[in-house]
């Protein structure tokens, strides 16, 4: 049995709506929190001591929605609405080999671990779709990094042009966007084989399934994905109603609400986490609550893509679990969950009239920790500093600009800290980042390799970028028709 002792830290412990700060001694055994002792309890002679007396100790943050393949193309996609943005971002993932996938994953790990994020849900999408070597590269990267991860491979079986509310006159003449899709049964079979091979590795990896979005999936694929989730008690994760175009496509495909269609299919459950959920009405929110499904709020990427604002306060009123996600580093340009938490704390004050229903720092931090943990199906293992939970912790120096003078630890963490005060990050009792460096691998070598791989891929894919632009004008016409763009707008 390994035993360590975190001495004298100002710990953020779970409280009714958020957290309370108390000085405690944390006893860690075999990677889990065994006991919360009163401050100044004598340290056992056989314990390895971590001196946290000048630190704020928080639960490790949970990034409940991101896409690691986009780390290698951050900064390449312009500020445009989602469907136009996707034309550019998707091309950057074309043609990658396993090493590029592995390096791209580690890039995200570096940023997240250095910012106090200990767990991530990776909604992975890359080309070729569901390549076993690529899936294995992602899983190996998380094992090598020391992070905890839920990997949800993206599945989709509708051609791109069939996922958008385009009219016949909008379609490009060269057939771009009509790529043949892998059959639903084969896609789910690949995910199931991956799950059987990698789930539970080192106690840190879980595997789910990630339908890209209902409009991108046949009902057969959605049902097969939900069946896999049920049989394996595995996470089911999907983009849902992120954009106005997706809402319009739901009307075309289902004659009404996308959420109602998922409800009719029976794919909503407590295992389901739905990313974005912006274009939803009251009946949709009621259905999500009734199913026990969770919502993952991505305020930064929603703002960058002009998608809209999730009705988080209304979801909270209904008792829906909310997690936070950065979304991809190509539609956020950051994997910094503290930044996302600050957006979540403040954004809704512009849209909700009653200050008592504003989100604020306490609720935002709860979303970034135990809310995300529950959304990922890990609520019994992580998300709080409490006996029996994994010792997934972040340590922030209190002698830092955000915390001096210290009056409200939670408010100052969420609204004032950006990760610069982070001293170290711990996963399962093991220090995986300290003083700005990941401890399990050479981050400088990964940065050097990433720069070289990214430049090479952008050159190699230049022709594909040109082909993808064939859909740009049809999408603009679609946008004008459904009200995303002003009639005269030409982005």
N, C-alpha and C positions, 0 to 999 in steps of 0.2 A: 504494500500500500504506500503510495506517495502522499506526502502531507506537506501543505504549505500554509502560511499564515500571512494574511494581508493586514498590516498593522495600522490602526488608527485613522483610516480613511473617512472622509465625509461622504457617506454612502447615500445614494438615492434609492430609498426603499418604497415599495408599492403602497399607495394610499388610495382612497376612494376613487378620485377622478384622475389622479396622476401619481406624483411622488412626493415624499417628504425626505428631508435631509437630516441624517443622524450620524454621529460618530460611532463606528463599530469596528470590531475586530472580526475578520472573516476567516474561518477555518475551512480550508479546501482539502478534500480527500478524493483521490483518484479522479480529478478533473471536475468534481461537483462541489457545490457549496454545502458543507456539512452542518455548520453552526454559525449563527450570528451572535458573537459574544459582546458584552458591554465593552465600552471603551476602556482601555488600560488593563484589560485582563492579561494575566501573565502569559507569556508565549511559551509553549512547550519546548523543551530542549531539543527534540528531534525534528522540529518543523523548520522548513526553509522559509525565511522571512522576506516579504516584500514590504518595504517601508512606504506607506501611503499617507503619512501624517500631514503632508502638505498637498494632498491631492483630493479632487472630487472623483469618487468612484461611481460609475454609472453602469446600468445594464448595457451589454453590447447592443449597438443599433442593428436593426433588421431592415435591409433594403429589399422590399417585397416585390419589386418589378424592375428588371433591367435586361439588357441584351448584350452579353459580352462580346459577340463578334463585331459590334459597332465601335468598340474601343479603338480598333486599329484604323478607323476612318473618321475619328472625331475631328471637327472643324472643317469637314469637306462639303457638308450639305448646307445650302442657303436657307435663310429664314423664309419659309413658305408654308402654306397649309399642308396638312399631313400627306395627302395623296400625291401632291407635287414633290414634297420633300422625299417621299419614299422612292421616287424614281431614281434619285441620286444616291440615296443611302444604300439601296439594294444592290446597285451595281458594284459598289466597293467590296461586297462580300462574295462576288462571283469568282469562281475558279481557285479558291484557297485550298492549300494543303493542310494537313494536320498540324504542322509546326506553326503556321500562321494563326490557326485557331487557338493553339495552346498559348502562344505569346499574347494574343489579344485578350484571352481570359486572365492571364497574370497581370496585364496592365490594369485591369479593373481591380484586381485584388490589392495591388499596391496602393491605389488611391483610397479604396474603402478601408483597408486595415489602418492606414495612416490617418483616417478620420474617425475611427472608433466604431466602424461597422464590422460586425463579426459574422453575420449571416446574410445570405443573399438568395433570392429566387432568380435564377437565370433562365429566361425565356429564350432559348437559343434558336437562332435561325441563321443558316448559312447555306452555301451551295457547294457541292450537290446536296440536295435535301436528305437529311437523316443518314448521311454517310457514316457507317459505324466507326471509322477511324477518327472522324471529326468529333463525334460524341465522346469517344474515349479520350481524346485530347482535352476536351473541356473538363471531364471528370478528373483526369490526372492532374490538371493544373490546380484545381481546388484542393486535391489531396496534398500536392506539393506546397501550396501556399500556407496551409494551416487553417484556412477559413472553414466555416460551416456553410453548406450550400444545398439548396433544393434545385435540381436541374429539371426543367420542363421543356423537352424538345417540342418545337413548333410543328404542328401538323396542319395541312391545308390541301384541299383537292379541287378547288375551283381556279380556273385560269384568271389572271389578273383582270382582264377586261370584263369578266363575268362577276367581279366583286364590286363594281362601280355602277352607279345609276347613269350609264352612258346611253345615248340614243344611237340607233343604227348609223345615222349620219356622222356620229362622233368617232367611229372606229377608224383607226389608222389603216391605210391601204395595204401596208406590207405585212399585216398579220401579227405585228409585235404585241406581246401580251397574251398569246395563245399557246404558250408552252404546255405540252402534255404533262399531266399530273400523275404521280404514283397512286395506285389504287388505295382506297381507304384501309382495307384489311391489311395490305402490305405495310402501310405506314405505321399502323398501330402495332403490328407484329414486330417491327424494328424497335419501337419504343419499349415494348414489353421485354424483348431480349436484352436491351440496355438496362432496364430496371432490374432484371434478374441477376445481371452480371455485376452491377455496381452499387445497388442500394445497400446502405448500412456500412459501407467501407469506412474503417477507422472511426465508426460512430459519428461521422460528420457529414456523410452524403445521403441525401434522399433523392428519389427520382419520382417525378410526376409526369403528366402529359399536358401539352399546351396548345389546344386548338387556337390558331392564329386569331380568329374572330369568327363569329357565326356566319357572317356574310361570305367568308372565304372557305367555308366547310359545307359539304353536303350533310343532310340530316343523318345519313348512314355513318359518316365519319364522326359526327358529334355523339351519336349513340354508342359507337364502338369506343370512343375515348372515355365516355362516362362509364361504360362497362368495365374498362380497364381500371379506372379510378375506384370503382366499387369493389372489384375483386381483390385489389391489392391495398385497399385503404390508402390510396395514393392521391396527392394533390392534383386538382383539375384547375388549370389556370388559362384565362383567355382575355384578350382585349374585347371590350364590349361597349358599343355606343361612344366611341372616342370622338367622332366627328359628325358634322351635319350630313355629310355624304353617306356615312354608315346608317344614320337614321333614315335617310331617303331610300337607301338600298333595302332596308328592312321592310319598308312599305311596299317596295316592288316585289320582294321575295315572298313575304309572309302576309301581305295585306294588312299589316298592323305592327304591333310592338315586337321588337326583337326579344326583350325579356319575356314577354308572354309566350313567344314561340319556344324559348328554352324551357319555360315552365311546362308547357304542353308536352315537350319531349321527355321531361323528367330528368334533365341533366343538371338542374340546380340542386345543390345539397350543401351540407356543412363542409364538404371537402373542396367546394368551388370558391376560387378567388377571382374576382372580375376587375380587370384593370381599367381605369378611367371612369366609365359610367357617367358621362356628361349629359348626353341627350336622352334623359330618362324623365318620365312623368311620375306622378304620385302612385299610380297603379304599379309601375315598374318597381319603385322603391319598396312598396308593400310586398311585392312578390319576392324580392331579394330577401327581405326580412323574414318572411314566412318560411323560406327554404333554409334559413340559417347560413346563407352564403355570405362571403366577405367582399369588401370593396377595397381596392388598392388605389389610393389617391396619388396622382403624379402632377402636382401643381406647376412645377417649373416647365416640364415639356408641354403641358397643356397650354401654357402661356406662350411659349416660343412658337408653337405651331398654330396658335390662334384657334385652338379647338373649342375652348369654352371653360366653364368652371363647374366642377362637380358639386352637387348639393350635399356637402358633407354634414352640415348642421341638421338637415332633414333626415339623413341616414342615421345620425347619432340619436335623434329623437325616436327613431324606430328600433333602436337597439342593435343596429348592424355593426359588426366589427369592421374597423377601418385600419388598414396598414398604409405605409407610405413607400413610394418608389421613386427613384431618380429617373426611371426610364433610361433610354440608351444615352451613351456619351456623345451621340451624333444628333440627338434632338434635345439635349440639355447642355452638352459640352461639360458635364461634370458627373461624377459618381458620389458627390458629397451629400450625404443624407442629412447632416446638420443644416445645410442650406435649404434642402427640401422641407425640413421641419419648420424652419423660420417662415418660409412661404406659407406653409399650411397654417401656422399660428396667426398670420396677419392677413392673408388674402381675403378671407371670408368676412372680415370686418367691413369690407366695401359692399358686400351683397346681402348681409343679414342685418335687419334694423334693430333687433333686440340685442344689446351688448351681452346679456346673460347667455345667449346662444352663440356668441363668437367662439372660435376655437381656442385661441390663446396658447401660451407655452405649455401648460400642464397637459392639456388634451393632446397637443401636437407631439410631446415627448412620449406620452402613452401610446400613440399610434406608431411612433418610430421604434418602439420596444415591444411591449406585450401585445399590442394590436397586430403588428406585423407577424409576431411569433404565432399567434392564434390563426391568422389568415393562412399561414404556411403549414398548418397542422402540427406545429411544434410548441403549442402553448403550455404543454405539461413539462417541457424540457428547458426552454430558454425564455428570455424576455423580462426577467425580474431578478433582483438580488434577494433570494429567498432560499431557505434550506431545501435541498433536493434538486434545485435547478443547476444546470451546467454553469461552471465558472467562466462564462463568456462576459468579459468586463472591459470597460474603457476607463483609463486613468487620465484625468486632466489636471495640469498644474494649476494650483490656486493663485500662485504668484504670477499672474498673467493679466493683460489688459482687461479681458472680459470679466474677470472675477474680483477686481480690486476697485472699490471696497465691495465686500461680499454681503449682499443684503437679501438676495433671493436666488438661490443656486439654480433652480430650474429655469427661471426667466432669463438669467444671465447666460446659461448654457445655450438655450434655444435661440434667443434673440441677439446674443452678443458674441458667441464663439463660432469660429469657422473651422476648427480642427488644429489651429496653430498651437494651442496649449496642450495638445495631446502628448502625454509622456510615454504611454505604452498601451498596447491592446493585448488582451488575453482571450484565448479560446480553449475551452475545456481545461483550464488551469495552466495552459502553456502560453508563455509570452511569444507572440507572433509578430509584434512590431514594437520598436523602442527607439525613442529619440529620432523619429523620422525615417527609420530604416526597417524594412521587413527582415525578420531574423531567419526565415526558413530558406531563402534563396537570394541570389544576387540581383537586386533590383536595378542597379546601374547597367548590368549586362543585358537585362530584359529591355530597358529603355533604348539602349544602343541598337539591339536587334530589331525592336519594333519600328524605329525610324527607318531602318534599311528596308524591312519587309513592306512597310506601308508605301514608301516611294516606289518600290518595284511593282507593287500591285496596281497602284494608280496609273503607272505607265502602261502596264499590260492590259488594263481594262479600258483604255481610252476609247477604243472603238465601240465598246458596249455602252459607254456613257452616251455616245452619239446616237446609237440605236434607241436607247431608252427615251430620248427626247421626242420620239415619234408620238408618244402618248401625252406630251405636255399640253399641246393646244387642245386636243379633245377634252382633257381634264379641265382646262380653263373654261371651255364652253359649258361643260357640265356645271362648274362652279357658278357661272353667271345665271344659269337656268334655275338652280336650287337656292340661290341667294347667299352663297359663300363669298362671292366677289361682287362689287358694284359692276354694273354693265360696262363701264368704261375702264375698269381696272385691267392692267396688263403686267402682272408680276413676272 
